Amino acid sequence: MNYKKFFKIVGTIVISFLIIASAILAGLYLINPDILKNNLLFDLSKMFPIKSQDKPVNILFLGLDKVSNNTDVIVVANLNPKTQKVNVLSIPRDTRVEYKGDSHKINSIYHIGKRNDKEDLPKEIIGEIIGQKIDYMVVANPEGFRNIIDILGGVEVNVPGNMNYDDNAQNLHIHLKKGLQLLDGSKAEQFVRYRHGYKDGDLGRIDAQHIFFKAFVEQKLKPQFILKTDQIINQVFQHVKTDIPIPVAIKYSLYAKDIKLESVMFHKLPGEPKRTHGAWYFIYSLDETQKLINENFVENYAKSN
């Protein structure tokens, strides 16, 4: 067996798995549909067969900020082998959650978990919110996002309005003009992290992140980008942490060739911003969240475990 070729293909499969699962971190991943016809992939499909009765999987994606280990991006992706659909739930960073009797904004939970030697804490907390088990977690930093967008030649996006914001502590400087334009890595990061000019704050940013993801997939799901695979894999290994085992990534990626963009559905956590205890939080609706999950996140997920 050609092992160099083998690991290159495995790397591509892992990346394809992640791009389909993630709404916001799409800039990190690449898929090449033509490679799925390769004989070696056919061998892999026999080693890791995907079956329609295989259970769905929930993957939590976290995008870190630059200095504090807080998370600007929080997304749960639900992949369903039976329906070959992906449902993506974006969670506002200001969502109020409880931990050890105290209220916290959910964007601090990853940092709190690391500080208490409990890195799985985000999976536990967010699993409670959606009422389902979180199977795996992917954590990425902004540098990998910027680098991969640059490797792929940028993404063309119609910026809905002028964006101006400076945060010296984060070394985050956002200055984008309204209109259709090609966003390089730095500008793409500005676009997906901007929120202060939106009337509804973080909810507006989530909408913008969904716009970026769709544009990324439409423009980059093309065979010529396989030439960039080695560079992208290098960035993923440098800037992404995950507990997804490679066999699992392969198994759930092999049906990716049949998933279309219209089969990826985007949702926002139901709720509303409120000021309480001297701070602004996003208060999610337990009833509406459960209704959304029951209707979209795979029929009877809990019963399939």
C-alpha contacts under 8 A as a table, 3 or more apart, distances in Angstrom:
res1	aa1	res2	aa2	distance
1	M	6	F	7.73
2	N	5	K	5.43
2	N	6	F	6.14
3	Y	6	F	4.68
3	Y	7	F	6.14
4	K	7	F	5.47
4	K	8	K	6.26
5	K	8	K	5.10
5	K	9	I	6.19
6	F	9	I	5.28
6	F	10	V	6.16
6	F	40	L	7.49
7	F	10	V	4.86
7	F	11	G	5.93
8	K	11	G	5.11
8	K	12	T	6.28
8	K	229	T	7.83
8	K	230	D	7.30
9	I	12	T	4.99
9	I	13	I	6.20
9	I	35	I	7.98
9	I	41	L	7.77
10	V	13	I	5.04
10	V	14	V	6.22
10	V	250	I	7.21
11	G	14	V	5.16
11	G	15	I	6.26
11	G	233	I	6.45
12	T	15	I	5.11
12	T	16	S	6.11
12	T	30	L	7.04
12	T	31	I	6.68
12	T	32	N	7.63
12	T	229	T	6.72
12	T	233	I	7.62
13	I	16	S	4.98
13	I	17	F	6.15
13	I	31	I	7.30
13	I	249	A	7.44
13	I	250	I	6.12
13	I	253	S	6.12
13	I	254	L	7.50
14	V	17	F	5.10
14	V	18	L	6.44
14	V	246	I	7.20
14	V	249	A	5.52
14	V	250	I	6.28
14	V	253	S	6.98
15	I	18	L	5.14
15	I	19	I	6.27
15	I	28	L	7.87
15	I	29	Y	4.89
15	I	30	L	5.47
15	I	31	I	6.61
15	I	233	I	7.70
16	S	19	I	5.25
16	S	20	I	6.45
16	S	29	Y	6.34
16	S	30	L	5.37
16	S	31	I	4.35
16	S	32	N	7.54
16	S	253	S	6.56
16	S	256	A	7.33
17	F	20	I	5.63
17	F	21	A	6.39
17	F	249	A	6.28
17	F	250	I	7.59
17	F	252	Y	6.87
17	F	253	S	4.68
17	F	256	A	7.09
18	L	21	A	5.05
18	L	22	S	5.99
18	L	26	A	7.68
18	L	29	Y	6.25
19	I	22	S	5.40
19	I	23	A	7.68
19	I	25	L	7.54
19	I	26	A	5.16
19	I	27	G	7.91
19	I	28	L	7.33
19	I	29	Y	4.96
19	I	30	L	6.33
19	I	31	I	7.29
20	I	23	A	7.73
20	I	26	A	7.89
20	I	86	V	7.30
20	I	256	A	7.49
20	I	264	V	7.79
21	A	59	I	7.29
21	A	77	A	5.17
21	A	78	N	7.07
21	A	79	L	6.84
21	A	86	V	6.71
21	A	88	V	7.42
22	S	25	L	5.60
22	S	26	A	5.70
22	S	61	F	6.82
22	S	75	V	7.13
22	S	76	V	7.72
22	S	77	A	6.13
22	S	88	V	7.20
23	A	26	A	5.86
23	A	75	V	7.09
23	A	77	A	7.75
23	A	88	V	6.45
23	A	209	Q	7.47
23	A	210	H	6.36
23	A	213	F	5.73
23	A	266	F	7.73
24	I	27	G	7.63
24	I	73	V	6.95
24	I	75	V	7.22
24	I	192	V	7.92
24	I	209	Q	5.65
24	I	210	H	6.70
24	I	212	F	7.74
24	I	213	F	6.07
25	L	28	L	5.84
25	L	29	Y	7.83
25	L	61	F	7.45
25	L	63	G	7.16
25	L	140	A	7.93
25	L	145	F	7.36
25	L	213	F	7.84
26	A	29	Y	5.72
26	A	213	F	5.84
26	A	216	F	7.11
26	A	217	V	7.72
27	G	145	F	5.58
27	G	146	R	7.90
27	G	148	I	6.43
27	G	149	I	5.91
27	G	213	F	7.61
27	G	216	F	7.05
28	L	144	G	6.83
28	L	145	F	5.46
28	L	148	I	6.00
28	L	149	I	7.64
28	L	232	I	7.53
28	L	236	V	6.80
29	Y	232	I	7.37
29	Y	236	V	7.97
30	L	220	K	7.51
30	L	221	L	7.33
30	L	225	F	7.75
30	L	226	I	7.98
30	L	229	T	7.49
30	L	232	I	7.82
31	I	221	L	6.19
31	I	222	K	7.91
31	I	226	I	7.80
32	N	35	I	5.79
32	N	36	L	7.51
32	N	221	L	6.64
32	N	222	K	6.51
32	N	223	P	5.41
32	N	225	F	7.40
32	N	226	I	6.14
33	P	36	L	5.66
33	P	37	K	7.95
33	P	221	L	7.77
33	P	222	K	7.77
33	P	223	P	6.98
33	P	257	K	5.94
34	D	37	K	5.83
34	D	38	N	7.70
34	D	223	P	6.67
35	I	38	N	5.33
35	I	41	L	7.70
36	L	41	L	6.05
36	L	42	F	7.69
36	L	254	L	7.72
36	L	257	K	7.11
37	K	41	L	6.96
37	K	42	F	7.25
38	N	41	L	5.33
38	N	42	F	6.56
39	N	42	F	4.93
39	N	43	D	6.41
40	L	43	D	4.99
40	L	44	L	6.30
41	L	44	L	4.81
41	L	45	S	6.09
42	F	45	S	5.04
42	F	46	K	6.54
43	D	46	K	5.22
43	D	47	M	6.43
44	L	47	M	4.88
44	L	48	F	6.03
44	L	49	P	7.98
44	L	250	I	7.92
45	S	48	F	5.11
45	S	49	P	5.11
45	S	50	I	7.43
45	S	251	K	7.41
45	S	254	L	6.68
46	K	49	P	5.33
48	F	247	P	7.09
48	F	250	I	7.02
48	F	251	K	5.11
49	P	251	K	6.41
50	I	54	D	6.94
50	I	81	P	7.45
50	I	251	K	5.88
50	I	252	Y	6.78
50	I	254	L	7.18
50	I	255	Y	7.18
51	K	54	D	5.26
51	K	81	P	7.04
51	K	82	K	7.69
52	S	81	P	5.46
52	S	82	K	4.37
52	S	83	T	7.90
53	Q	81	P	7.34
53	Q	82	K	6.21
54	D	81	P	6.39
54	D	82	K	7.30
55	K	80	N	7.16
55	K	81	P	7.14
55	K	301	Y	7.74
55	K	304	S	6.04
55	K	305	N	7.25
56	P	78	N	6.80
56	P	79	L	5.47
56	P	80	N	4.48
56	P	81	P	6.24
56	P	82	K	7.96
56	P	298	V	7.06
56	P	301	Y	7.10
57	V	78	N	5.68
57	V	79	L	5.40
57	V	80	N	6.84
57	V	134	I	7.78
57	V	135	D	6.30
58	N	76	V	6.59
58	N	77	A	5.66
58	N	78	N	4.55
58	N	79	L	6.63
58	N	133	K	7.14
58	N	134	I	5.15
58	N	135	D	5.35
58	N	136	Y	6.74
59	I	76	V	5.58
59	I	77	A	5.19
59	I	78	N	6.49
59	I	134	I	6.09
59	I	135	D	5.92
59	I	136	Y	4.86
59	I	137	M	5.59
59	I	138	V	7.40
60	L	74	I	7.32
60	L	75	V	5.79
60	L	76	V	4.50
60	L	77	A	6.47
60	L	123	K	7.04
60	L	134	I	6.71
60	L	135	D	7.93
60	L	136	Y	6.22
60	L	137	M	4.61
60	L	138	V	6.16
61	F	73	V	7.50
61	F	74	I	5.86
61	F	75	V	5.07
61	F	76	V	6.19
61	F	77	A	7.75
61	F	137	M	5.89
61	F	138	V	4.80
61	F	139	V	5.98
61	F	140	A	7.93
62	L	71	T	6.06
62	L	72	D	7.60
62	L	73	V	5.43
62	L	74	I	4.90
62	L	75	V	6.63
62	L	137	M	7.68
62	L	138	V	6.21
62	L	139	V	4.78
62	L	140	A	6.36
63	G	71	T	5.37
63	G	72	D	5.73
63	G	73	V	4.59
63	G	74	I	6.68
63	G	139	V	6.00
63	G	140	A	5.07
63	G	141	N	5.78
63	G	142	P	7.14
64	L	69	N	5.71
64	L	70	N	5.71
64	L	71	T	4.37
64	L	72	D	5.91
64	L	73	V	7.04
64	L	139	V	7.19
64	L	140	A	6.14
64	L	141	N	4.98
64	L	142	P	6.74
65	D	68	S	6.53
65	D	69	N	6.15
65	D	70	N	5.81
65	D	71	T	5.81
65	D	72	D	5.97
65	D	141	N	6.76
65	D	142	P	6.76
65	D	170	Q	7.50
66	K	69	N	7.25
66	K	141	N	7.25
66	K	142	P	6.88
66	K	170	Q	5.85
66	K	171	N	7.77
67	V	70	N	7.96
67	V	169	A	7.92
67	V	170	Q	6.25
68	S	111	H	7.43
69	N	108	S	7.59
69	N	110	Y	6.88
69	N	111	H	5.22
70	N	107	N	5.26
70	N	108	S	5.00
70	N	109	I	7.48
70	N	110	Y	6.53
70	N	111	H	5.89
71	T	74	I	6.71
71	T	93	R	7.02
71	T	107	N	4.73
71	T	108	S	6.81
71	T	110	Y	7.23
72	D	93	R	6.21
72	D	107	N	6.66
72	D	193	R	7.10
73	V	90	S	7.96
73	V	91	I	7.83
73	V	92	P	7.94
73	V	93	R	7.06
74	I	90	S	6.04
74	I	91	I	5.41
74	I	92	P	7.11
74	I	93	R	6.91
74	I	107	N	7.78
75	V	88	V	6.81
75	V	89	L	5.59
75	V	90	S	4.57
75	V	91	I	6.03
76	V	88	V	5.76
76	V	89	L	5.12
76	V	90	S	6.59
76	V	91	I	7.98
77	A	86	V	6.72
77	A	87	N	5.74
77	A	88	V	4.45
77	A	89	L	6.37
78	N	86	V	5.54
78	N	87	N	5.12
78	N	88	V	6.33
78	N	297	F	6.15
78	N	298	V	7.67
79	L	84	Q	7.29
79	L	85	K	6.19
79	L	86	V	4.71
79	L	87	N	6.77
80	N	83	T	5.74
80	N	84	Q	5.47
80	N	85	K	5.58
80	N	86	V	6.40
80	N	298	V	6.52
81	P	84	Q	4.94
81	P	85	K	7.35
81	P	252	Y	7.54
81	P	255	Y	7.46
84	Q	255	Y	7.42
84	Q	258	D	7.14
84	Q	259	I	6.03
84	Q	263	S	7.55
85	K	259	I	6.66
85	K	263	S	5.11
85	K	264	V	6.08
85	K	265	M	7.94
86	V	263	S	6.34
86	V	264	V	4.73
86	V	265	M	6.32
87	N	264	V	5.79
87	N	265	M	4.82
87	N	266	F	6.15
87	N	267	H	7.53
87	N	296	N	6.73
87	N	297	F	6.34
88	V	264	V	7.26
88	V	265	M	6.03
88	V	266	F	4.90
88	V	267	H	5.96
89	L	266	F	6.18
89	L	267	H	4.74
89	L	268	K	5.49
89	L	269	L	6.56
90	S	206	I	6.84
90	S	266	F	7.71
90	S	267	H	6.23
90	S	268	K	4.91
90	S	269	L	6.22
91	I	95	T	7.23
91	I	268	K	6.32
91	I	269	L	5.43
92	P	95	T	5.58
92	P	202	D	5.98
92	P	203	L	6.63
92	P	206	I	7.58
92	P	268	K	7.99
92	P	269	L	7.28
92	P	282	F	7.02
93	R	105	K	6.70
93	R	106	I	5.68
93	R	107	N	4.78
93	R	202	D	7.18
94	D	105	K	4.91
94	D	106	I	6.02
94	D	107	N	6.55
94	D	202	D	7.84
94	D	280	W	7.56
94	D	281	Y	5.18
94	D	282	F	5.26
95	T	105	K	5.43
95	T	106	I	5.36
95	T	107	N	7.78
95	T	281	Y	5.74
95	T	282	F	4.29
95	T	283	I	5.91
95	T	284	Y	6.80
96	R	103	S	6.45
96	R	104	H	5.67
96	R	105	K	4.84
96	R	106	I	6.05
96	R	281	Y	5.63
96	R	282	F	5.92
96	R	283	I	5.89
96	R	284	Y	7.66
97	V	103	S	5.71
97	V	104	H	5.43
97	V	105	K	6.25
97	V	106	I	6.06
97	V	125	I	7.63
98	E	101	G	6.17
98	E	102	D	5.49
98	E	103	S	4.67
98	E	104	H	6.14
99	Y	102	D	5.44
99	Y	103	S	6.55
99	Y	104	H	7.22
104	H	108	S	6.99
104	H	109	I	7.57
105	K	108	S	5.89
105	K	109	I	7.41
105	K	281	Y	6.96
106	I	109	I	5.36
107	N	110	Y	7.04
108	S	111	H	5.39
108	S	112	I	6.18
109	I	112	I	4.95
109	I	113	G	5.98
109	I	121	L	6.89
109	I	122	P	5.94
110	Y	113	G	5.09
110	Y	114	K	6.28
110	Y	119	E	6.80
110	Y	121	L	6.78
110	Y	122	P	5.77
111	H	114	K	5.21
111	H	115	R	6.15
112	I	115	R	5.10
112	I	116	N	6.24
113	G	116	N	5.16
113	G	117	D	6.03
113	G	118	K	4.52
113	G	119	E	4.91
113	G	120	D	6.99
113	G	121	L	5.30
113	G	122	P	7.36
114	K	117	D	5.00
114	K	118	K	5.65
114	K	119	E	5.14
115	R	118	K	7.50
118	K	121	L	5.69
119	E	122	P	7.29
120	D	123	K	5.37
120	D	124	E	6.48
121	L	124	E	5.03
121	L	125	I	6.13
122	P	125	I	5.18
122	P	126	I	5.88
123	K	126	I	5.43
123	K	127	G	5.73
123	K	133	K	7.83
123	K	134	I	5.47
123	K	135	D	7.83
123	K	136	Y	7.72
123	K	137	M	7.13
124	E	127	G	5.13
124	E	128	E	6.38
124	E	133	K	7.90
124	E	134	I	7.36
125	I	128	E	5.25
125	I	129	I	6.60
126	I	129	I	4.93
126	I	130	I	6.40
126	I	134	I	7.55
127	G	130	I	5.43
127	G	131	G	5.69
127	G	132	Q	5.22
127	G	133	K	5.18
127	G	134	I	5.50
128	E	131	G	5.06
128	E	132	Q	6.88
128	E	133	K	7.96
129	I	286	L	7.48
129	I	289	T	7.83
130	I	289	T	6.66
130	I	290	Q	6.49
130	I	293	I	6.69
131	G	290	Q	7.10
132	Q	301	Y	7.32
132	Q	302	A	6.51
133	K	302	A	7.89
134	I	137	M	7.69
136	Y	242	T	7.43
136	Y	243	D	5.94
136	Y	244	I	5.77
137	M	242	T	5.65
137	M	243	D	6.06
137	M	244	I	7.14
138	V	240	V	6.91
138	V	241	K	5.80
138	V	242	T	4.44
138	V	243	D	7.08
138	V	244	I	7.83
139	V	240	V	5.63
139	V	241	K	5.11
139	V	242	T	6.27
140	A	144	G	7.24
140	A	145	F	7.94
140	A	239	H	5.77
140	A	240	V	4.49
140	A	241	K	6.47
141	N	144	G	6.08
141	N	145	F	7.06
141	N	239	H	5.90
141	N	240	V	6.95
142	P	145	F	5.13
142	P	146	R	6.29
142	P	189	E	7.29
143	E	146	R	5.23
143	E	147	N	6.14
143	E	239	H	7.15
144	G	147	N	5.18
144	G	148	I	6.14
144	G	235	Q	5.67
144	G	236	V	6.74
144	G	238	Q	7.47
144	G	239	H	5.26
144	G	240	V	7.67
145	F	148	I	5.48
145	F	149	I	6.33
145	F	185	G	6.94
145	F	189	E	7.44
146	R	149	I	5.36
146	R	150	D	6.34
146	R	184	D	7.56
146	R	185	G	3.81
146	R	186	S	5.69
146	R	188	A	7.20
146	R	189	E	6.50
147	N	150	D	5.15
147	N	151	I	6.22
147	N	185	G	6.04
147	N	235	Q	7.32
148	I	151	I	4.86
148	I	152	L	6.23
148	I	185	G	7.20
148	I	232	I	6.09
148	I	235	Q	6.96
149	I	152	L	5.20
149	I	153	G	6.34
149	I	154	G	5.17
149	I	155	V	7.19
149	I	184	D	6.24
149	I	185	G	4.80
149	I	188	A	7.63
150	D	153	G	5.10
150	D	154	G	5.49
150	D	184	D	5.62
150	D	185	G	5.07
151	I	154	G	7.63
151	I	228	K	7.09
151	I	231	Q	7.48
151	I	232	I	7.51
152	L	220	K	7.63
152	L	225	F	7.11
152	L	228	K	7.28
153	G	184	D	7.00
154	G	182	L	6.06
154	G	183	L	5.26
154	G	184	D	4.42
154	G	185	G	6.51
154	G	188	A	7.91
155	V	182	L	5.46
155	V	183	L	5.23
155	V	184	D	6.75
155	V	188	A	7.60
155	V	215	A	6.96
155	V	216	F	6.03
155	V	219	Q	7.20
156	E	180	L	6.89
156	E	181	Q	5.38
156	E	182	L	4.11
156	E	183	L	5.90
156	E	215	A	7.03
157	V	180	L	5.56
157	V	181	Q	5.66
157	V	182	L	6.34
157	V	183	L	6.89
157	V	211	I	7.90
157	V	212	F	6.78
157	V	215	A	6.66
158	N	178	K	7.50
158	N	179	G	5.16
158	N	180	L	3.87
158	N	181	Q	6.24
159	V	162	N	7.54
159	V	176	L	7.80
159	V	177	K	7.19
159	V	178	K	5.07
159	V	179	G	5.00
159	V	180	L	6.03
159	V	181	Q	7.41
159	V	191	F	7.87
160	P	178	K	5.67
160	P	179	G	6.44
161	G	177	K	6.69
161	G	178	K	4.28
161	G	179	G	7.14
162	N	175	H	7.58
162	N	176	L	5.69
162	N	177	K	4.55
162	N	178	K	4.69
163	M	174	I	6.43
163	M	175	H	5.47
163	M	176	L	4.96
163	M	177	K	6.45
163	M	178	K	7.62
163	M	194	Y	7.29
163	M	197	G	6.97
164	N	173	H	7.76
164	N	174	I	5.19
164	N	175	H	4.60
164	N	176	L	6.63
164	N	197	G	7.86
165	Y	172	L	7.96
165	Y	173	H	5.98
165	Y	174	I	4.97
165	Y	175	H	6.72
165	Y	194	Y	7.62
165	Y	196	H	7.35
166	D	171	N	7.86
166	D	172	L	5.89
166	D	173	H	4.47
166	D	174	I	6.13
167	D	170	Q	5.53
167	D	171	N	5.94
167	D	172	L	5.07
167	D	173	H	6.22
168	N	171	N	4.63
168	N	172	L	6.27
168	N	173	H	7.56
169	A	172	L	7.63
172	L	190	Q	7.75
173	H	190	Q	7.35
174	I	187	K	7.76
174	I	190	Q	5.22
174	I	191	F	7.74
174	I	194	Y	7.11
175	H	190	Q	7.60
176	L	187	K	7.40
176	L	190	Q	7.81
176	L	191	F	7.75
183	L	186	S	7.59
183	L	187	K	5.14
183	L	188	A	5.21
184	D	187	K	5.34
184	D	188	A	5.84
185	G	188	A	5.08
185	G	189	E	6.22
186	S	189	E	5.25
186	S	190	Q	6.39
187	K	190	Q	4.90
187	K	191	F	6.16
188	A	191	F	5.04
188	A	192	V	6.31
189	E	192	V	5.35
189	E	193	R	6.02
190	Q	193	R	5.33
190	Q	194	Y	5.87
191	F	194	Y	5.57
191	F	208	A	7.34
191	F	209	Q	7.78
192	V	205	R	6.62
192	V	206	I	7.93
192	V	208	A	6.31
192	V	209	Q	5.14
192	V	212	F	7.32
193	R	205	R	6.85
194	Y	197	G	7.57
194	Y	205	R	6.23
195	R	198	Y	5.64
195	R	201	G	5.14
195	R	202	D	5.56
195	R	204	G	6.57
195	R	205	R	5.08
196	H	201	G	5.82
196	H	202	D	7.96
197	G	201	G	7.05
198	Y	201	G	4.87
198	Y	202	D	7.67
198	Y	204	G	5.52
198	Y	205	R	7.35
199	K	204	G	7.27
200	D	203	L	5.60
200	D	204	G	5.62
201	G	204	G	5.47
201	G	205	R	6.62
202	D	205	R	4.89
202	D	206	I	6.24
203	L	206	I	5.09
203	L	207	D	6.49
203	L	268	K	7.93
204	G	207	D	5.16
204	G	208	A	6.41
205	R	208	A	4.98
205	R	209	Q	6.17
206	I	209	Q	5.00
206	I	210	H	6.30
206	I	268	K	7.76
207	D	210	H	5.17
207	D	211	I	6.39
208	A	211	I	4.99
208	A	212	F	6.27
209	Q	212	F	5.04
209	Q	213	F	6.20
210	H	213	F	5.11
210	H	214	K	6.28
210	H	266	F	7.39
211	I	214	K	5.39
211	I	215	A	6.28
212	F	215	A	5.15
212	F	216	F	6.04
213	F	216	F	5.03
213	F	217	V	6.23
214	K	217	V	5.28
214	K	218	E	6.15
214	K	261	L	7.69
215	A	218	E	5.21
215	A	219	Q	6.09
216	F	219	Q	5.34
216	F	220	K	5.77
217	V	220	K	5.33
217	V	221	L	5.57
217	V	261	L	7.56
218	E	221	L	6.08
218	E	261	L	7.93
219	Q	222	K	7.26
220	K	225	F	7.03
221	L	225	F	7.81
222	K	225	F	6.05
223	P	226	I	5.76
224	Q	227	L	6.10
225	F	228	K	5.36
225	F	229	T	7.06
226	I	229	T	5.13
227	L	230	D	7.59
228	K	231	Q	5.52
228	K	232	I	6.29
229	T	232	I	5.14
229	T	233	I	6.05
230	D	233	I	5.22
230	D	234	N	6.27
231	Q	234	N	5.19
231	Q	235	Q	6.49
232	I	235	Q	5.08
232	I	236	V	6.19
233	I	236	V	5.03
233	I	237	F	6.23
234	N	237	F	5.36
234	N	238	Q	6.30
235	Q	238	Q	5.08
235	Q	239	H	6.00
235	Q	240	V	7.98
236	V	239	H	5.38
236	V	240	V	5.30
237	F	240	V	5.81
237	F	241	K	7.71
244	I	248	V	6.67
244	I	249	A	6.51
245	P	248	V	5.34
245	P	249	A	6.34
246	I	249	A	4.95
246	I	250	I	6.10
247	P	250	I	5.10
247	P	251	K	6.04
248	V	251	K	5.02
248	V	252	Y	6.18
249	A	252	Y	5.48
249	A	253	S	5.91
250	I	253	S	5.06
250	I	254	L	6.22
251	K	254	L	5.83
252	Y	255	Y	6.47
252	Y	256	A	7.66
253	S	256	A	5.20
254	L	257	K	7.02
255	Y	258	D	5.89
255	Y	259	I	7.27
256	A	259	I	5.29
259	I	263	S	6.24
259	I	264	V	7.94
260	K	263	S	5.27
260	K	264	V	7.12
261	L	264	V	5.37
262	E	265	M	7.19
269	L	284	Y	6.70
269	L	289	T	6.45
270	P	284	Y	5.63
270	P	285	S	5.73
270	P	288	E	6.12
270	P	289	T	5.79
271	G	282	F	6.76
271	G	283	I	5.51
271	G	284	Y	3.99
271	G	285	S	4.95
271	G	288	E	7.99
272	E	282	F	5.50
272	E	283	I	5.53
272	E	284	Y	6.50
273	P	280	W	6.74
273	P	281	Y	5.58
273	P	282	F	4.18
273	P	283	I	5.96
274	K	280	W	5.65
274	K	281	Y	5.52
274	K	282	F	6.17
274	K	283	I	6.63
275	R	278	G	6.55
275	R	279	A	5.39
275	R	280	W	4.26
275	R	281	Y	6.14
276	T	279	A	5.51
276	T	280	W	6.31
276	T	281	Y	7.12
284	Y	289	T	7.46
285	S	288	E	5.36
285	S	289	T	5.88
286	L	289	T	5.15
286	L	290	Q	6.14
287	D	290	Q	5.27
287	D	291	K	6.24
288	E	291	K	4.98
288	E	292	L	6.14
289	T	292	L	5.10
289	T	293	I	6.16
290	Q	293	I	5.05
290	Q	294	N	5.96
291	K	294	N	5.16
291	K	295	E	6.14
292	L	295	E	5.27
292	L	296	N	6.05
292	L	297	F	7.67
293	I	296	N	5.27
293	I	297	F	4.88
293	I	298	V	7.84
294	N	297	F	6.04
294	N	298	V	7.17
294	N	299	E	6.71
294	N	300	N	7.35
295	E	298	V	7.39
295	E	299	E	7.33
296	N	299	E	7.53
297	F	301	Y	7.27
298	V	301	Y	5.65
300	N	303	K	5.28
300	N	304	S	6.65
301	Y	304	S	5.34
301	Y	305	N	7.17
302	A	305	N	5.76
